[in-house]
């Protein structure tokens, strides 16, 4: 015999465990803003401050359509009713509760519809063991909250207030002290940047893809931040049709290459870093659902965020019809792609990524050419000059500027070697833009000195030398090794072995390039 038993979840265990779903403050606040936008708000005011006693105070107020008592109870229900509009930014019916209780133990919703009185509903984790899944509804409104709501709209709107906040910032012995104030100030700035990016299409009055919404944080207007502005060049603009349970749906992909940092600096000056954010973490795919950024920037697990792709940014937009295809998570901050979408993006983005990498590397090479390499390698030259006086070396017979050859006499006889004219009598090692056949180094007499030339375009120089250019001992060690290899060649090479040594240098250079292939390329801008 089969029987059905009611398996009502324990409210205390469920609500306490849902506090740890992985929300960070920025994501939590954005989830609550989603509800305001879904309620057709055009003005949203957020407060995140310390009160006079040093306690964190947080609220969000909007001028949306508001809720009656029934609506307030539904909003505080875990797994609230589906919204009538499937395109709504609110998706699972859990965001308000899980986002709020991740940082506070008590939520107070105060709202009104037009026409209608103000009503509050309270969800208090500390009372769950007493009242279970029941929600407290009251017409007793905190006087200050009434004034705040009236300042945004006297007809309709909603306030979300967190009370008994215990997780917003680290606990400090002195909550009114400088460290606590600094921590909250950083949290406010981080939240401002996050909202500016996530709701960019709503905040930008010129962008007609979404309704315009004004968001204020501590009375300061949040200005839209467009990842694809600043004269970015669009290399791909493609729409793909996908067959879904709702019928055919489309997603839109646009791939951009940002201008190099030097170009943006020239036009924006000191504002370049804040405005363009040409940093490694801002490269990648920005995924938008119903015009709201829900994921990124990153490469969705296809590729790592490496410095030489810093200029590459991709805009991927889709509607609610593709929610299943993109497998959006509870916090609307993580997505997963099915195989066909992954294959399409891998293929479609390969060209724009190559172009971004090429432009970045061209820019890096320009910076390398402008670097004063003499300063980087000056200690090595000084050390080699001093120590070479105690080492045996070939006899220099003559040099020929026209042929670029020098004749030397070593222990195996007379031989012609490469020669570089120089008036610097203390130069034993120099860097050059590139060497033939992709070599990392080549022995060459530099003026009258047995020396070595090092290619700045070789991957070993870019990925091993450059990250350590401030570490003098490391640079000297690398320089000394390459110079010692060159000096050894000068001592023993003869006509029959010249080609052998050339082949060795070629193999060494090729192998080193392969060995450092997976090392990160240093960002010369940072």
Protein Blocks (a to p, Z undefined) as FASTA:
>chain_A
ZZddddddcfklmmmmmmmnopafklmmmmmmmmmmmnopabdcddddddfkopacdddd
dfbebjafklmmmmmpghiacdfblkbmblnlpmmmmmmmmmpcbdcddddddedddddd
dddfklmmmnomaccddfbdcfklmmmmmmmockbccddddehiaklbccdfblmbmklm
mmmmmmmmmmmmmmmmmmmmmmmmklmkbccddddeehiacddddfkgghiacfbdcddd
dddfkbpcdddddddddddfklmmmmnmmmlmmmnopafklgccdddeehiafbdcdeeh
maccdfklmmpccdddddfklmmmnopafkopaccddfklmmmmmmmmmmmmmmmmmmmm
mmmmmmmmmpcfklmmmmmmmmmmmmmmmpccdddfbdcfknopacdddfkbccdddddd
dfbfkbcbdcdfbdehhiabdcddehjbccddddfkbmklmmmmmmmmmmmklmmmmmmm
mmmmmmmmmmmgcfklmmmmmmmmmmmmmmmmmmmmmpccddfkZZ
